Amino acid sequence: MVIRVDSHRLAYMAVPKAACSSVKAALAVLDPLQSQQSAEDLGQKQVHAIYPTMRFRKHRWDYLENHFKFTVVRDPLKRLLAVYTNRVEGLEILTHCRKIRRGRVHLPTEPDPDYFFQNLSAYVATSSDIKHHTLPTALFTGTDWSAFTKVYRTGEMQQLGDALSNHTGRDVAIPHFNSSDRRLDLGDLAPQTQRVLEVLLEDEYAHLAPYYDNPFDRGRVHAVA
């Protein structure tokens, strides 16, 4: 499903953990078929009910020739680290995982970062929430960046708001949702965990090469700016 606001000829492909709650809230305010609330007053569950995040389908995307077609992408390492700080640590979603609670899977519900990332495949197989938020970006954007009018980085929300304002003739502000209480950097992780992430994120950085440098190409690093 393409997230569309046809009254303004807007089309958006959402990527989990790449400001999608914030962008959906801004679009819902613009959409006369949806909310009349301000973006800040919309709850996250509400915006995701209005605009579910779906995978990219080229045949549904290509026919929107007259729309402003955009997506928002995030540095792969930051995106993955945010799954831990927001979903695991902040929202404690693993404490509600049925497979773990019923004893069908024996995994800690409050893992430290090293245990979580070194056992990420097990958590992905156990939790649909973890799986959804760690799926490759390409599943939501496709592999051809030229399919978009514009691709924004998560650090470019002001530019996106300005572009939507210019396109629609309305003042558009992108709210800030899902801010984690603490920052987790690569240097906070054990060397073995860093090696796991280097392999895990290789294809992600290759796909997002036009927008993000792969920090592992510069050798072992201790933080991501």
N, CA and C atoms as a LAMMPS dump frame, in Angstrom:
ITEM: TIMESTEP
0
ITEM: NUMBER OF ATOMS
675
ITEM: BOX BOUNDS ff ff ff
-5.0000000000000000e+02 5.0000000000000000e+02
-5.0000000000000000e+02 5.0000000000000000e+02
-5.0000000000000000e+02 5.0000000000000000e+02
ITEM: ATOMS id mol type element x y z
1 1 1 N 0.842 -1.196 0
2 1 2 C 0 0 0
3 1 3 C 0.873 1.24 0
4 2 1 N 0.668 2.086 -0.968
5 2 2 C 1.34 3.373 -1.023
6 2 3 C 0.582 4.339 -0.11
7 3 1 N 1.289 5.091 0.701
8 3 2 C 0.655 6.125 1.517
9 3 3 C 0.461 7.339 0.628
10 4 1 N -0.796 7.659 0.372
11 4 2 C -1.127 8.707 -0.606
12 4 3 C -2.015 9.774 0.014
13 5 1 N -1.77 11.003 -0.387
14 5 2 C -2.689 12.106 -0.12
15 5 3 C -3.017 12.679 -1.487
16 6 1 N -4.034 12.126 -2.111
17 6 2 C -4.315 12.456 -3.503
18 6 3 C -4.752 13.904 -3.697
19 7 1 N -5.339 14.5 -2.675
20 7 2 C -5.769 15.899 -2.798
21 7 3 C -4.573 16.822 -3.013
22 8 1 N -3.399 16.401 -2.587
23 8 2 C -2.18 17.192 -2.77
24 8 3 C -1.159 16.485 -3.658
25 9 1 N -1.547 15.365 -4.266
26 9 2 C -0.661 14.606 -5.152
27 9 3 C 0.654 14.244 -4.442
28 10 1 N 0.506 13.641 -3.264
29 10 2 C 1.654 13.191 -2.486
30 10 3 C 1.639 11.673 -2.389
31 11 1 N 2.8 11.062 -2.492
32 11 2 C 2.931 9.619 -2.329
33 11 3 C 4.2 9.348 -1.526
34 12 1 N 4.065 8.522 -0.505
35 12 2 C 5.16 8.295 0.445
36 12 3 C 5.305 6.814 0.716
37 13 1 N 6.549 6.328 0.68
38 13 2 C 6.863 4.978 1.108
39 13 3 C 7.567 5.055 2.454
40 14 1 N 6.954 4.465 3.475
41 14 2 C 7.48 4.536 4.836
42 14 3 C 8.481 3.42 5.083
43 15 1 N 9.544 3.747 5.811
44 15 2 C 10.548 2.78 6.247
45 15 3 C 10.511 2.73 7.77
46 16 1 N 10.289 1.568 8.383
47 16 2 C 10.258 1.491 9.846
48 16 3 C 11.545 2.014 10.479
49 17 1 N 11.416 2.743 11.577
50 17 2 C 12.519 3.344 12.314
51 17 3 C 13.268 4.367 11.478
52 18 1 N 12.563 5.016 10.54
53 18 2 C 13.154 6.098 9.757
54 18 3 C 12.172 7.266 9.726
55 19 1 N 11.796 7.728 10.927
56 19 2 C 10.9 8.878 11.098
57 19 3 C 9.512 8.651 10.503
58 20 1 N 9.111 7.387 10.332
59 20 2 C 7.837 7.154 9.645
60 20 3 C 6.639 7.615 10.468
61 21 1 N 6.669 7.499 11.798
62 21 2 C 5.558 7.991 12.614
63 21 3 C 5.394 9.497 12.443
64 22 1 N 6.5 10.2 12.435
65 22 2 C 6.473 11.655 12.308
66 22 3 C 5.931 12.089 10.952
67 23 1 N 6.407 11.438 9.883
68 23 2 C 5.959 11.809 8.54
69 23 3 C 4.486 11.458 8.345
70 24 1 N 4.064 10.311 8.833
71 24 2 C 2.657 9.924 8.726
72 24 3 C 1.755 10.927 9.427
73 25 1 N 2.179 11.409 10.597
74 25 2 C 1.376 12.389 11.324
75 25 3 C 1.226 13.679 10.518
76 26 1 N 2.316 14.128 9.9
77 26 2 C 2.26 15.339 9.083
78 26 3 C 1.335 15.154 7.887
79 27 1 N 1.379 13.983 7.257
80 27 2 C 0.519 13.733 6.102
81 27 3 C -0.945 13.605 6.505
82 28 1 N -1.213 13.017 7.668
83 28 2 C -2.603 12.859 8.115
84 28 3 C -3.268 14.208 8.311
85 29 1 N -2.5 15.201 8.758
86 29 2 C -3.055 16.547 8.935
87 29 3 C -3.394 17.174 7.584
88 30 1 N -2.591 16.855 6.573
89 30 2 C -2.842 17.4 5.231
90 30 3 C -4 16.706 4.52
91 31 1 N -4.274 15.478 4.906
92 31 2 C -5.229 14.629 4.195
93 31 3 C -6.662 14.936 4.629
94 32 1 N -7.5 15.484 3.749
95 32 2 C -8.885 15.789 4.138
96 32 3 C -9.706 14.539 4.447
97 33 1 N -9.23 13.376 4.036
98 33 2 C -9.941 12.136 4.326
99 33 3 C -9.561 11.555 5.686
100 34 1 N -8.604 12.198 6.365
101 34 2 C -8.119 11.652 7.621
102 34 3 C -8.325 12.624 8.769
103 35 1 N -7.286 12.9 9.535
104 35 2 C -7.421 13.607 10.802
105 35 3 C -7.491 15.123 10.62
106 36 1 N -8.266 15.749 11.508
107 36 2 C -8.282 17.199 11.579
108 36 3 C -7.496 17.685 12.8
109 37 1 N -6.841 16.77 13.495
110 37 2 C -6.006 17.136 14.629
111 37 3 C -4.669 17.682 14.155
112 38 1 N -3.953 18.322 15.079
113 38 2 C -2.594 18.737 14.755
114 38 3 C -1.7 17.509 14.756
115 39 1 N -0.57 17.616 14.093
116 39 2 C 0.344 16.478 14.022
117 39 3 C 0.82 16.072 15.41
118 40 1 N 1.045 17.065 16.287
119 40 2 C 1.545 16.765 17.62
120 40 3 C 0.514 16.025 18.468
121 41 1 N -0.78 16.208 18.167
122 41 2 C -1.835 15.585 18.968
123 41 3 C -2.167 14.167 18.516
124 42 1 N -1.668 13.776 17.377
125 42 2 C -1.94 12.432 16.884
126 42 3 C -1.055 11.418 17.607
127 43 1 N -1.652 10.367 18.111
128 43 2 C -0.866 9.317 18.741
129 43 3 C -0.238 8.42 17.7
130 44 1 N 0.831 7.728 18.08
131 44 2 C 1.531 6.869 17.134
132 44 3 C 0.66 5.71 16.656
133 45 1 N -0.094 5.099 17.56
134 45 2 C -0.977 4.018 17.144
135 45 3 C -2.005 4.526 16.14
136 46 1 N -2.455 5.75 16.335
137 46 2 C -3.462 6.322 15.438
138 46 3 C -2.9 6.522 14.035
139 47 1 N -1.679 7.077 13.937
140 47 2 C -1.14 7.348 12.597
141 47 3 C -0.809 6.05 11.877
142 48 1 N -0.393 5.018 12.616
143 48 2 C -0.091 3.751 11.954
144 48 3 C -1.363 3.008 11.559
145 49 1 N -2.462 3.269 12.259
146 49 2 C -3.75 2.701 11.848
147 49 3 C -4.256 3.395 10.588
148 50 1 N -4.02 4.693 10.503
149 50 2 C -4.435 5.453 9.318
150 50 3 C -3.608 5.042 8.108
151 51 1 N -2.303 4.954 8.302
152 51 2 C -1.377 4.656 7.21
153 51 3 C -0.479 3.479 7.595
154 52 1 N -0.897 2.26 7.373
155 52 2 C -0.023 1.114 7.683
156 52 3 C 1.238 1.147 6.809
157 53 1 N 2.324 0.687 7.366
158 53 2 C 3.58 0.574 6.614
159 53 3 C 3.562 -0.719 5.818
160 54 1 N 3.687 -0.596 4.518
161 54 2 C 3.621 -1.75 3.634
162 54 3 C 4.871 -1.817 2.768
163 55 1 N 5.108 -2.973 2.199
164 55 2 C 6.276 -3.154 1.348
165 55 3 C 6.071 -2.526 -0.026
166 56 1 N 7.196 -2.219 -0.661
167 56 2 C 7.186 -1.562 -1.962
168 56 3 C 6.622 -2.49 -3.038
169 57 1 N 5.717 -1.965 -3.841
170 57 2 C 5.176 -2.685 -4.985
171 57 3 C 5.302 -1.776 -6.206
172 58 1 N 6.202 -2.123 -7.095
173 58 2 C 6.556 -1.256 -8.216
174 58 3 C 5.341 -0.898 -9.067
175 59 1 N 4.459 -1.849 -9.331
176 59 2 C 3.331 -1.57 -10.22
177 59 3 C 2.357 -0.566 -9.602
178 60 1 N 2.309 -0.502 -8.275
179 60 2 C 1.432 0.464 -7.61
180 60 3 C 2.078 1.837 -7.512
181 61 1 N 3.378 1.861 -7.585
182 61 2 C 4.13 3.099 -7.437
183 61 3 C 4.291 3.834 -8.769
184 62 1 N 4.572 3.089 -9.821
185 62 2 C 4.916 3.709 -11.094
186 62 3 C 3.771 4.499 -11.72
187 63 1 N 2.537 4.096 -11.438
188 63 2 C 1.431 4.787 -12.113
189 63 3 C 1.126 6.156 -11.501
190 64 1 N 1.741 6.485 -10.364
191 64 2 C 1.51 7.78 -9.715
192 64 3 C 2.419 8.843 -10.332
193 65 1 N 2.297 9.017 -11.632
194 65 2 C 3.23 9.873 -12.371
195 65 3 C 3.154 11.334 -11.961
196 66 1 N 1.985 11.794 -11.545
197 66 2 C 1.811 13.212 -11.254
198 66 3 C 1.954 13.547 -9.77
199 67 1 N 2.374 12.565 -8.968
200 67 2 C 2.528 12.792 -7.539
201 67 3 C 3.972 13.17 -7.192
202 68 1 N 4.106 13.885 -6.082
203 68 2 C 5.408 14.108 -5.473
204 68 3 C 5.713 12.858 -4.654
205 69 1 N 6.636 12.045 -5.16
206 69 2 C 6.886 10.727 -4.58
207 69 3 C 8.179 10.774 -3.768
208 70 1 N 8.06 10.435 -2.49
209 70 2 C 9.23 10.569 -1.634
210 70 3 C 9.301 9.447 -0.602
211 71 1 N 10.47 9.332 -0.009
212 71 2 C 10.677 8.435 1.118
213 71 3 C 11.698 9.083 2.039
214 72 1 N 11.838 8.512 3.228
215 72 2 C 12.824 8.971 4.206
216 72 3 C 13.653 7.764 4.626
217 73 1 N 14.969 7.898 4.579
218 73 2 C 15.855 6.794 4.933
219 73 3 C 16.73 7.194 6.114
220 74 1 N 17.266 6.175 6.771
221 74 2 C 18.079 6.405 7.963
222 74 3 C 19.381 5.628 7.854
223 75 1 N 20.426 6.173 8.461
224 75 2 C 21.692 5.452 8.513
225 75 3 C 21.429 4.052 9.058
226 76 1 N 21.877 3.009 8.357
227 76 2 C 21.549 1.636 8.775
228 76 3 C 21.961 1.286 10.2
229 77 1 N 23.133 1.73 10.619
230 77 2 C 23.564 1.419 11.982
231 77 3 C 22.688 2.134 13.004
232 78 1 N 22.424 3.411 12.783
233 78 2 C 21.57 4.149 13.71
234 78 3 C 20.174 3.536 13.765
235 79 1 N 19.674 3.124 12.619
236 79 2 C 18.343 2.521 12.57
237 79 3 C 18.306 1.244 13.405
238 80 1 N 19.317 0.417 13.272
239 80 2 C 19.336 -0.841 14.006
240 80 3 C 19.543 -0.612 15.504
241 81 1 N 20.432 0.3 15.861
242 81 2 C 20.641 0.599 17.276
243 81 3 C 19.372 1.154 17.912
244 82 1 N 18.577 1.906 17.129
245 82 2 C 17.334 2.473 17.647
246 82 3 C 16.291 1.401 17.92
247 83 1 N 16.376 0.273 17.224
248 83 2 C 15.463 -0.832 17.525
249 83 3 C 15.673 -1.275 18.967
250 84 1 N 16.917 -1.298 19.379
251 84 2 C 17.191 -1.685 20.768
252 84 3 C 16.754 -0.594 21.749
253 85 1 N 17.214 0.641 21.541
254 85 2 C 16.947 1.686 22.531
255 85 3 C 15.474 2.044 22.613
256 86 1 N 14.762 1.991 21.477
257 86 2 C 13.345 2.364 21.472
258 86 3 C 12.426 1.178 21.729
259 87 1 N 12.572 0.118 20.939
260 87 2 C 11.627 -0.997 21.035
261 87 3 C 11.915 -1.913 22.23
262 88 1 N 13.187 -2.271 22.418
263 88 2 C 13.54 -3.234 23.465
264 88 3 C 13.672 -2.565 24.822
265 89 1 N 14.479 -1.511 24.882
266 89 2 C 14.754 -0.864 26.161
267 89 3 C 13.651 0.112 26.557
268 90 1 N 13.229 0.966 25.627
269 90 2 C 12.242 1.992 25.962
270 90 3 C 10.835 1.459 26.123
271 91 1 N 10.336 0.757 25.101
272 91 2 C 8.954 0.262 25.117
273 91 3 C 8.818 -1.131 25.722
274 92 1 N 9.946 -1.804 25.938
275 92 2 C 9.969 -3.142 26.555
276 92 3 C 9.025 -4.111 25.834
277 93 1 N 9.093 -4.102 24.515
278 93 2 C 8.152 -4.922 23.75
279 93 3 C 8.39 -6.42 23.936
280 94 1 N 9.606 -6.805 24.309
281 94 2 C 9.868 -8.232 24.471
282 94 3 C 9.173 -8.804 25.7
283 95 1 N 8.861 -7.947 26.661
284 95 2 C 8.141 -8.444 27.841
285 95 3 C 6.719 -8.861 27.496
286 96 1 N 6.233 -8.43 26.341
287 96 2 C 4.88 -8.779 25.905
288 96 3 C 4.88 -9.85 24.816
289 97 1 N 6.052 -10.356 24.467
290 97 2 C 6.157 -11.357 23.407
291 97 3 C 5.549 -12.682 23.877
292 98 1 N 4.546 -13.167 23.182
293 98 2 C 3.818 -14.356 23.61
294 98 3 C 4.685 -15.602 23.619
295 99 1 N 5.538 -15.757 22.628
296 99 2 C 6.374 -16.949 22.551
297 99 3 C 7.308 -17.049 23.745
298 100 1 N 7.826 -15.904 24.179
299 100 2 C 8.718 -15.908 25.337
300 100 3 C 7.917 -16.1 26.619
301 101 1 N 6.804 -15.374 26.745
302 101 2 C 6.001 -15.448 27.968
303 101 3 C 5.441 -16.85 28.193
304 102 1 N 5.126 -17.559 27.127
305 102 2 C 4.559 -18.902 27.249
306 102 3 C 5.63 -19.994 27.321
307 103 1 N 6.881 -19.579 27.317
308 103 2 C 7.968 -20.536 27.469
309 103 3 C 8.291 -21.332 26.223
310 104 1 N 7.751 -20.911 25.081
311 104 2 C 8.037 -21.617 23.838
312 104 3 C 9.421 -21.277 23.318
313 105 1 N 9.917 -20.115 23.688
314 105 2 C 11.26 -19.678 23.312
315 105 3 C 11.952 -19.18 24.573
316 106 1 N 13.174 -19.586 24.758
317 106 2 C 13.908 -19.186 25.952
318 106 3 C 14.93 -18.109 25.588
319 107 1 N 14.463 -16.877 25.651
320 107 2 C 15.308 -15.713 25.414
321 107 3 C 15.011 -14.691 26.509
322 108 1 N 16.017 -13.965 26.984
323 108 2 C 15.745 -12.917 27.974
324 108 3 C 14.909 -11.791 27.367
325 109 1 N 13.976 -11.284 28.151
326 109 2 C 13.123 -10.183 27.681
327 109 3 C 13.782 -8.825 27.887
328 110 1 N 14.848 -8.789 28.673
329 110 2 C 15.578 -7.546 28.894
330 110 3 C 17.068 -7.782 28.609
331 111 1 N 17.389 -8.139 27.373
332 111 2 C 18.793 -8.428 27.044
333 111 3 C 19.627 -7.164 27.035
334 112 1 N 20.911 -7.293 27.325
335 112 2 C 21.798 -6.151 27.122
336 112 3 C 22.055 -6.03 25.623
337 113 1 N 22.572 -4.904 25.173
338 113 2 C 22.745 -4.701 23.722
339 113 3 C 23.581 -5.778 23.045
340 114 1 N 24.659 -6.203 23.679
341 114 2 C 25.518 -7.207 23.055
342 114 3 C 24.78 -8.525 22.865
343 115 1 N 24.054 -8.963 23.876
344 115 2 C 23.308 -10.216 23.753
345 115 3 C 22.235 -10.076 22.674
346 116 1 N 21.554 -8.936 22.651
347 116 2 C 20.478 -8.745 21.681
348 116 3 C 20.996 -8.816 20.252
349 117 1 N 22.04 -8.081 19.944
350 117 2 C 22.519 -8.038 18.566
351 117 3 C 23.241 -9.327 18.164
352 118 1 N 23.913 -9.981 19.12
353 118 2 C 24.553 -11.251 18.789
354 118 3 C 23.536 -12.371 18.588
355 119 1 N 22.331 -12.168 19.088
356 119 2 C 21.256 -13.153 18.936
357 119 3 C 20.064 -12.559 18.179
358 120 1 N 20.347 -11.588 17.317
359 120 2 C 19.265 -10.885 16.637
360 120 3 C 18.402 -11.819 15.8
361 121 1 N 19.003 -12.789 15.129
362 121 2 C 18.206 -13.692 14.288
363 121 3 C 17.184 -14.453 15.124
364 122 1 N 17.544 -14.813 16.352
365 122 2 C 16.602 -15.515 17.229
366 122 3 C 15.467 -14.592 17.642
367 123 1 N 15.782 -13.332 17.923
368 123 2 C 14.737 -12.381 18.297
369 123 3 C 13.827 -12.062 17.107
370 124 1 N 14.404 -11.985 15.924
371 124 2 C 13.598 -11.753 14.718
372 124 3 C 12.624 -12.906 14.498
373 125 1 N 13.093 -14.124 14.722
374 125 2 C 12.232 -15.296 14.548
375 125 3 C 11.159 -15.39 15.623
376 126 1 N 11.385 -14.727 16.747
377 126 2 C 10.477 -14.824 17.89
378 126 3 C 9.463 -13.694 17.925
379 127 1 N 9.884 -12.494 17.578
380 127 2 C 9.053 -11.298 17.73
381 127 3 C 8.743 -10.667 16.381
382 128 1 N 7.472 -10.566 16.041
383 128 2 C 7.082 -9.909 14.787
384 128 3 C 7.425 -8.43 14.818
385 129 1 N 7.407 -7.829 15.999
386 129 2 C 7.755 -6.417 16.134
387 129 3 C 9.232 -6.204 15.794
388 130 1 N 10.103 -7.019 16.346
389 130 2 C 11.531 -6.899 16.034
390 130 3 C 11.767 -7.173 14.553
391 131 1 N 11.118 -8.175 14.014
392 131 2 C 11.279 -8.489 12.595
393 131 3 C 10.883 -7.305 11.726
394 132 1 N 9.721 -6.72 12.006
395 132 2 C 9.221 -5.611 11.196
396 132 3 C 10.201 -4.441 11.194
397 133 1 N 10.747 -4.121 12.356
398 133 2 C 11.587 -2.938 12.467
399 133 3 C 13.028 -3.167 12.03
400 134 1 N 13.384 -4.407 11.709
401 134 2 C 14.744 -4.68 11.238
402 134 3 C 14.782 -5.168 9.79
403 135 1 N 13.648 -5.196 9.126
404 135 2 C 13.629 -5.618 7.724
405 135 3 C 14.461 -4.661 6.872
406 136 1 N 15.075 -5.145 5.806
407 136 2 C 15.914 -4.291 4.958
408 136 3 C 15.137 -3.125 4.364
409 137 1 N 15.798 -2.003 4.255
410 137 2 C 15.192 -0.802 3.689
411 137 3 C 14.631 -1.054 2.294
412 138 1 N 15.329 -1.853 1.492
413 138 2 C 14.919 -2.081 0.109
414 138 3 C 13.535 -2.701 -0.007
415 139 1 N 13.09 -3.415 1.013
416 139 2 C 11.746 -3.99 0.966
417 139 3 C 10.674 -2.91 0.972
418 140 1 N 11.024 -1.721 1.463
419 140 2 C 10.055 -0.628 1.567
420 140 3 C 10.292 0.467 0.532
421 141 1 N 11.458 0.477 -0.089
422 141 2 C 11.769 1.526 -1.07
423 141 3 C 11.984 0.983 -2.473
424 142 1 N 12.121 -0.336 -2.608
425 142 2 C 12.592 -0.868 -3.871
426 142 3 C 14.085 -0.619 -3.999
427 143 1 N 14.652 -0.997 -5.114
428 143 2 C 16.097 -0.872 -5.301
429 143 3 C 16.501 0.267 -6.228
430 144 1 N 15.529 0.931 -6.843
431 144 2 C 15.803 1.992 -7.816
432 144 3 C 15.439 3.343 -7.211
433 145 1 N 16.452 4.111 -6.808
434 145 2 C 16.187 5.403 -6.185
435 145 3 C 15.579 6.407 -7.153
436 146 1 N 15.753 6.205 -8.446
437 146 2 C 15.188 7.144 -9.422
438 146 3 C 13.659 7.067 -9.474
439 147 1 N 13.083 6.079 -8.807
440 147 2 C 11.624 5.979 -8.752
441 147 3 C 11.015 7.084 -7.891
442 148 1 N 11.856 7.778 -7.123
443 148 2 C 11.374 8.82 -6.211
444 148 3 C 11.679 10.208 -6.746
445 149 1 N 10.749 11.112 -6.508
446 149 2 C 11.026 12.513 -6.799
447 149 3 C 12.148 13.009 -5.911
448 150 1 N 12.117 12.569 -4.641
449 150 2 C 13.135 12.992 -3.677
450 150 3 C 13.251 11.954 -2.569
451 151 1 N 14.489 11.706 -2.164
452 151 2 C 14.777 10.85 -1.017
453 151 3 C 15.39 11.729 0.065
454 152 1 N 14.795 11.7 1.251
455 152 2 C 15.277 12.507 2.367
456 152 3 C 15.949 11.622 3.409
457 153 1 N 16.991 12.135 4.026
458 153 2 C 17.585 11.493 5.19
459 153 3 C 16.8 11.929 6.427
460 154 1 N 16.903 11.141 7.491
461 154 2 C 16.172 11.501 8.711
462 154 3 C 16.657 12.818 9.302
463 155 1 N 17.861 13.218 8.971
464 155 2 C 18.36 14.505 9.438
465 155 3 C 17.886 15.677 8.608
466 156 1 N 17.019 15.415 7.638
467 156 2 C 16.549 16.47 6.734
468 156 3 C 15.05 16.707 6.867
469 157 1 N 14.526 16.585 8.081
470 157 2 C 13.087 16.785 8.281
471 157 3 C 12.65 18.222 8.037
472 158 1 N 13.535 19.173 8.311
473 158 2 C 13.194 20.563 8.02
474 158 3 C 13.038 20.769 6.519
475 159 1 N 13.944 20.174 5.748
476 159 2 C 13.845 20.278 4.293
477 159 3 C 12.576 19.601 3.772
478 160 1 N 12.234 18.466 4.355
479 160 2 C 11.002 17.792 3.947
480 160 3 C 9.79 18.647 4.281
481 161 1 N 9.758 19.218 5.475
482 161 2 C 8.643 20.094 5.833
483 161 3 C 8.523 21.274 4.89
484 162 1 N 9.66 21.866 4.529
485 162 2 C 9.643 22.995 3.588
486 162 3 C 9.132 22.561 2.221
487 163 1 N 9.56 21.389 1.763
488 163 2 C 9.128 20.897 0.458
489 163 3 C 7.627 20.625 0.447
490 164 1 N 7.112 20.023 1.515
491 164 2 C 5.675 19.757 1.59
492 164 3 C 4.884 21.06 1.688
493 165 1 N 5.437 22.036 2.38
494 165 2 C 4.775 23.346 2.463
495 165 3 C 4.701 23.992 1.093
496 166 1 N 5.798 23.967 0.357
497 166 2 C 5.822 24.561 -0.979
498 166 3 C 4.892 23.819 -1.932
499 167 1 N 4.84 22.499 -1.786
500 167 2 C 4.029 21.683 -2.694
501 167 3 C 2.533 21.851 -2.434
502 168 1 N 2.166 21.978 -1.165
503 168 2 C 0.739 22.013 -0.804
504 168 3 C 0.197 23.414 -0.579
505 169 1 N 1.077 24.388 -0.39
506 169 2 C 0.62 25.726 -0.062
507 169 3 C 0.147 25.862 1.375
508 170 1 N 0.509 24.912 2.222
509 170 2 C 0.145 24.94 3.641
510 170 3 C 1.41 24.848 4.5
511 171 1 N 1.303 25.366 5.702
512 171 2 C 2.433 25.265 6.621
513 171 3 C 2.513 23.838 7.16
514 172 1 N 3.616 23.178 6.91
515 172 2 C 3.787 21.785 7.329
516 172 3 C 4.973 21.693 8.282
517 173 1 N 4.706 21.166 9.457
518 173 2 C 5.77 20.905 10.431
519 173 3 C 5.809 19.407 10.698
520 174 1 N 6.988 18.836 10.676
521 174 2 C 7.145 17.408 10.946
522 174 3 C 7.383 17.236 12.446
523 175 1 N 6.476 16.599 13.175
524 175 2 C 6.689 16.4 14.617
525 175 3 C 7.807 15.397 14.868
526 176 1 N 8.277 15.362 16.093
527 176 2 C 9.365 14.445 16.446
528 176 3 C 8.83 13.395 17.402
529 177 1 N 8.695 12.165 16.908
530 177 2 C 8.226 11.044 17.704
531 177 3 C 9.37 10.073 17.96
532 178 1 N 9.141 9.159 18.898
533 178 2 C 10.027 8 19.128
534 178 3 C 11.449 8.377 19.529
535 179 1 N 11.595 9.438 20.286
536 179 2 C 12.923 9.801 20.757
537 179 3 C 13.306 8.911 21.941
538 180 1 N 14.44 8.223 21.838
539 180 2 C 14.888 7.343 22.917
540 180 3 C 15.509 8.159 24.041
541 181 1 N 15.409 7.618 25.24
542 181 2 C 15.947 8.317 26.405
543 181 3 C 17.468 8.35 26.4
544 182 1 N 18.088 7.366 25.78
545 182 2 C 19.547 7.373 25.756
546 182 3 C 20.069 7.03 24.375
547 183 1 N 21.302 7.402 24.138
548 183 2 C 21.961 7.151 22.864
549 183 3 C 22.865 5.935 23.004
550 184 1 N 22.828 5.077 22.028
551 184 2 C 23.695 3.912 21.978
552 184 3 C 24.597 4.051 20.764
553 185 1 N 25.899 3.98 20.982
554 185 2 C 26.874 4.114 19.909
555 185 3 C 27.591 2.788 19.679
556 186 1 N 28.206 2.683 18.53
557 186 2 C 28.926 1.462 18.193
558 186 3 C 30.008 1.154 19.214
559 187 1 N 30.655 2.189 19.721
560 187 2 C 31.715 1.999 20.687
561 187 3 C 31.247 1.459 22.023
562 188 1 N 29.932 1.484 22.257
563 188 2 C 29.391 0.91 23.493
564 188 3 C 29.284 -0.61 23.414
565 189 1 N 29.495 -1.165 22.231
566 189 2 C 29.311 -2.595 22.023
567 189 3 C 30.642 -3.331 22.016
568 190 1 N 30.585 -4.596 22.37
569 190 2 C 31.788 -5.428 22.387
570 190 3 C 32.327 -5.621 20.967
571 191 1 N 33.615 -5.839 20.81
572 191 2 C 34.193 -6.062 19.466
573 191 3 C 33.478 -7.165 18.698
574 192 1 N 33.101 -8.251 19.363
575 192 2 C 32.394 -9.328 18.669
576 192 3 C 31.057 -8.852 18.123
577 193 1 N 30.363 -8.024 18.9
578 193 2 C 29.085 -7.48 18.449
579 193 3 C 29.285 -6.558 17.258
580 194 1 N 30.326 -5.769 17.287
581 194 2 C 30.629 -4.879 16.168
582 194 3 C 30.873 -5.674 14.89
583 195 1 N 31.564 -6.793 15.011
584 195 2 C 31.814 -7.63 13.835
585 195 3 C 30.505 -8.218 13.3
586 196 1 N 29.613 -8.593 14.207
587 196 2 C 28.302 -9.102 13.797
588 196 3 C 27.541 -8.036 13.013
589 197 1 N 27.558 -6.836 13.513
590 197 2 C 26.835 -5.747 12.847
591 197 3 C 27.474 -5.38 11.513
592 198 1 N 28.784 -5.459 11.431
593 198 2 C 29.469 -5.155 10.167
594 198 3 C 28.981 -6.078 9.053
595 199 1 N 28.886 -7.357 9.344
596 199 2 C 28.411 -8.322 8.352
597 199 3 C 26.924 -8.129 8.088
598 200 1 N 26.167 -7.932 9.153
599 200 2 C 24.725 -7.81 9.033
600 200 3 C 24.31 -6.616 8.185
601 201 1 N 25.058 -5.527 8.275
602 201 2 C 24.665 -4.278 7.621
603 201 3 C 25.361 -4.043 6.279
604 202 1 N 26.141 -4.991 5.824
605 202 2 C 26.885 -4.797 4.574
606 202 3 C 25.957 -4.485 3.396
607 203 1 N 24.908 -5.277 3.221
608 203 2 C 23.994 -5.058 2.096
609 203 3 C 23.196 -3.771 2.277
610 204 1 N 22.859 -3.442 3.52
611 204 2 C 22.113 -2.199 3.774
612 204 3 C 22.933 -0.982 3.352
613 205 1 N 24.198 -0.969 3.726
614 205 2 C 25.039 0.168 3.339
615 205 3 C 25.279 0.201 1.833
616 206 1 N 25.33 -0.941 1.199
617 206 2 C 25.473 -0.961 -0.256
618 206 3 C 24.247 -0.352 -0.917
619 207 1 N 23.073 -0.698 -0.42
620 207 2 C 21.831 -0.146 -0.973
621 207 3 C 21.728 1.354 -0.734
622 208 1 N 22.158 1.798 0.429
623 208 2 C 22.017 3.202 0.808
624 208 3 C 23.284 4.015 0.536
625 209 1 N 24.164 3.49 -0.289
626 209 2 C 25.433 4.169 -0.583
627 209 3 C 25.268 5.593 -1.112
628 210 1 N 24.209 5.915 -1.869
629 210 2 C 24.069 7.305 -2.313
630 210 3 C 23.798 8.29 -1.174
631 211 1 N 23.438 7.783 -0.011
632 211 2 C 23.01 8.657 1.084
633 211 3 C 23.847 8.523 2.351
634 212 1 N 24.473 7.364 2.549
635 212 2 C 25.252 7.156 3.773
636 212 3 C 26.544 6.403 3.473
637 213 1 N 27.622 6.829 4.118
638 213 2 C 28.878 6.099 4.052
639 213 3 C 28.828 4.933 5.027
640 214 1 N 29.475 3.86 4.658
641 214 2 C 29.576 2.703 5.539
642 214 3 C 30.718 2.942 6.521
643 215 1 N 30.423 3.103 7.817
644 215 2 C 31.501 3.405 8.776
645 215 3 C 32.5 2.269 8.91
646 216 1 N 32.077 1.047 8.597
647 216 2 C 32.984 -0.086 8.724
648 216 3 C 34.055 -0.077 7.633
649 217 1 N 33.814 0.65 6.547
650 217 2 C 34.819 0.754 5.496
651 217 3 C 36.033 1.548 5.949
652 218 1 N 35.874 2.337 7.001
653 218 2 C 36.982 3.146 7.514
654 218 3 C 37.727 2.425 8.63
655 219 1 N 37.413 1.128 8.791
656 219 2 C 38.043 0.392 9.869
657 219 3 C 37.175 0.44 11.104
658 220 1 N 37.637 -0.102 12.201
659 220 2 C 36.874 -0.139 13.428
660 220 3 C 36.657 1.281 13.927
661 221 1 N 35.405 1.658 14.195
662 221 2 C 35.082 2.989 14.69
663 221 3 C 34.436 2.834 16.056
664 222 1 N 34.357 3.951 16.764
665 222 2 C 33.844 3.908 18.131
666 222 3 C 32.591 4.739 18.322
667 223 1 N 32.107 5.345 17.272
668 223 2 C 30.855 6.091 17.366
669 223 3 C 30.393 6.418 15.975
670 224 1 N 29.094 6.64 15.849
671 224 2 C 28.519 7.081 14.601
672 224 3 C 27.925 8.465 14.829
673 225 1 N 28.317 9.437 14.061
674 225 2 C 27.825 10.794 14.3
675 225 3 C 26.361 10.901 13.998
